[in-house]
Amino acid sequence: MKSLYITLVLFASVIVPNLGYSQSNNAVYDSTLAKKLGADEYGMKKYVMVFLKTGSAANVPKSKSDSAFAGHMQNINRLAESGKLVVAGPFFKNDKYRGIFILNADSIEEGKKLVESDPAVQAKLLDMELLMWYGSAALAETLEIHKKIEKKSH
């Protein structure tokens, strides 16, 4: 009986006061950085995730395809420099999905307008599937870090 009493006292003094308090404040929280990155109280924010898929264009001459994809790369750089493109990259060999963008955009409509500026999308070499996504606001720092680690640029 005494051990049951001790167990109940320990439970009441240690566990019960902590119920509902599983979240804690972060001792290294940087409010200035959080504000700069548009982070909410969890360090997260809304993005538009874009899956680039093989488009409907068929039998496109190589010169037209090459030109559209050169413009695609220029558009990627333009969106990245403007802060609208946070992450981009191709998938490995895949018949349907070709690549991914994560856009710093607040709506599907805004994301669609940004992707429609891509010459490969305009030429129907790429198509898009857009979804709202909730992820770390720190993703915006990815491209700055990437500049420090890329030996060759595209």
Steps between C-alpha positions, in 0.01 A plus 500: 500500500787734584654450153165578334480822703856598397418426135187717515688785667774485235243491221313795647813708556687423178260392228178689571652853508655433157185377328407747228842664514683288243593812304777719630664823402824478304795654685679587171195656330598792276196725454675717241584201280153351549342827386737529201408148388127541562493225761204433723547406867605148396763626254280393209326672209285434193658416166377377165653168401516444126548163336621550145376225273566401141291732287263427214722633217612228261755488218657829603813584297819473707584868441162608642534264797856616570392864486202441730712317758771770487220746577380263774839527672503880459151516651610285793786743566268802469247353745777406743654849488158656565454279808200320352676168431625331815590150376525352151639187349440221252392149581711213377376322186124488522239483226247723675660728762791712386577737786386697800472864602419630844375855458483776757138572409184539707254340260464252217404789273823687575704183453330426168582849369864454598528160329317620189791740441719196420575457126494118529152519653389748233628261230304216668823305551421508871169499679440580866319367803478745791426437868507720808768382740593590858873479564791654685546870434875425510475359147543855373862481619570193284601690188745722688663191648501335157698789352774422752525132412453489120830472319344544152182686411250412232 
